[in-house]
């Protein structure tokens, strides 16, 4: 898990984040010279970045707050919960 601390918030860069307008953003896998992660907008379910890339602090300032994009529950999560309920 790659993380980045900005404005007191720890961002998990391994997941997509959604801004207040509903656009999903994902870490492009690179950093700028100041050590800030480059973020790219994605089309839902795509790993193709739509230009332009922006830094996470700029993105947070323009379209924040950013929240981790909700993901569907996995089968493993359902099994774990059902085992706890059955115990």
Secondary structure as UniProt FT lines:
FT   STRAND          3..6
FT   TURN            7..8
FT   STRAND          9..12
FT   TURN            13..14
FT   STRAND          17..18
FT   TURN            20..21
FT   STRAND          24..31
FT   TURN            33..34
FT   STRAND          37..42
FT   TURN            44..45
FT   STRAND          49..55
FT   HELIX           56..63
FT   STRAND          67..68
FT   HELIX           75..86
//
